[in-house]
Amino acid sequence: MPSGIKAILSLIVLIVGGVIYWYDSQSGNEQLGLVSVGLSVFMVLAMWIFPETGSRKGSK
C-alpha cells in the first residue's frame, strides 16, 4: 500500500478513535473510550509495522 494512502487511512482511524472516545466519555463510560483509543493506535501501528502479504512469482 502506498505511503500516502496509509497516512490518510491512519488519520481517519485516529480521528474515528478520538470521536468514539469523546462520545463514550460524554456517556459516562470512559474506560470503553480508552479501549477504543488503544485499539485505534494499535491498528495504525500494525498497519505501518507489518508488511503486506503478496504472492511469490513462480510458486503454485
Secondary structure, DSSP 8 states (H G I E B T S, - for coil): --HHHHHHHHHHHHHHHHHHHHHHHHTT-HHHHHHHHHHHHHHHHHHHHS------TT--
